[in-house]
Amino acid sequence: MRTGYFYSLVFALLTSTSVAAIAAPTVKPEAANAPLVMELSPEVKSDKVDLNQADAATLQRELAGVGEAKAKAIVAYREGNGPFSSIDELLEVKGIGKAILDKNREKLEVN
């Protein structure tokens, strides 16, 4: 009987200390008075891939159906013929067909 009573007291003591430790807020005094600073990027980033600026690794990573060879072909075409004037000009690149262009049309832009 005494051991049961003793275990109940120990349990109550441990429970109350754990609840008090969890419920106690921990606030650092220097963090409470610090002003909130939000950095704004002056450059607006787009989710689209620019055909005239992206390197082969970016093209390969971001475009569906474009592997290393096709990405290098896009860059080589751009270097040989100048910047792309439209997204549809991508069809002139060897290995890029209408299906690949249609899958990626929403991801592409020409600046």
C-alpha positions in Angstrom: 0.0 0.0 0.0 2.8 2.4 0.9 4.7 1.7 -2.3 1.7 2.4 -4.4 1.1 5.7 -2.6 4.8 6.6 -3.0 4.8 5.8 -6.7 1.7 7.9 -7.2 3.4 10.9 -5.5 6.5 10.4 -7.6 4.4 10.2 -10.8 2.5 13.4 -9.9 5.7 15.2 -9.1 7.4 14.2 -12.4 4.2 15.0 -14.4 3.9 18.5 -12.9 7.5 19.3 -13.6 7.4 18.1 -17.2 4.2 20.1 -17.8 5.7 23.2 -16.3 8.9 22.8 -18.4 6.9 22.4 -21.6 4.5 25.2 -20.9 7.1 27.8 -19.9 7.9 30.1 -22.8 11.5 30.6 -23.7 12.1 34.1 -25.1 15.5 35.5 -25.6 15.5 39.2 -24.5 17.7 40.3 -27.4 15.5 38.6 -30.0 12.3 40.1 -28.6 13.4 43.7 -29.3 15.1 43.0 -32.6 13.3 44.6 -35.6 12.0 42.3 -38.3 14.0 42.7 -41.5 12.8 41.4 -44.9 15.1 41.4 -47.8 13.5 42.2 -51.2 15.2 41.1 -54.3 15.4 43.8 -56.9 15.4 41.2 -59.6 12.1 39.5 -60.3 12.7 35.8 -60.9 10.6 33.9 -63.3 9.9 30.2 -63.3 10.4 30.1 -67.0 13.6 29.2 -68.8 15.0 31.8 -71.1 16.2 30.1 -74.3 18.7 32.9 -75.0 20.4 32.8 -71.5 20.1 29.3 -70.1 23.2 27.0 -70.2 23.0 23.4 -71.2 22.8 22.1 -67.7 19.8 24.3 -66.9 18.0 23.3 -70.1 18.6 19.6 -69.3 17.4 20.0 -65.8 14.3 22.2 -66.4 12.9 20.8 -69.7 11.1 17.5 -70.1 12.5 15.3 -72.8 15.7 17.2 -73.1 18.8 15.3 -72.2 22.4 16.3 -72.4 22.8 16.0 -76.1 19.7 18.0 -76.9 20.6 20.7 -74.4 24.0 21.0 -76.0 22.4 21.2 -79.4 20.2 24.1 -78.3 23.2 26.0 -77.0 25.2 25.2 -80.2 22.3 26.4 -82.4 22.0 29.6 -80.4 25.8 30.3 -80.7 25.8 29.5 -84.4 22.6 31.4 -85.4 22.3 34.1 -82.8 19.6 34.4 -80.2 16.2 32.9 -80.6 13.5 35.3 -81.8 10.6 33.0 -80.8 10.0 29.8 -78.9 8.8 28.1 -82.2 12.4 28.6 -83.6 13.4 25.8 -81.2 12.0 23.4 -83.8 15.0 24.2 -86.0 17.3 22.5 -83.5 18.1 18.9 -84.5 16.4 16.5 -82.1 13.7 18.9 -80.9 10.3 18.1 -82.3 6.8 19.4 -81.9 6.1 17.0 -79.1 9.0 18.2 -77.0 8.2 21.8 -77.8 4.5 21.3 -76.8 5.5 19.7 -73.5 7.7 22.6 -72.6 6.0 25.6 -74.2 4.7 26.9 -70.8 8.2 26.7 -69.3 10.0 28.6 -72.0 10.5 32.3 -72.8 12.6 34.3 -75.1 14.0 37.6 -73.9 
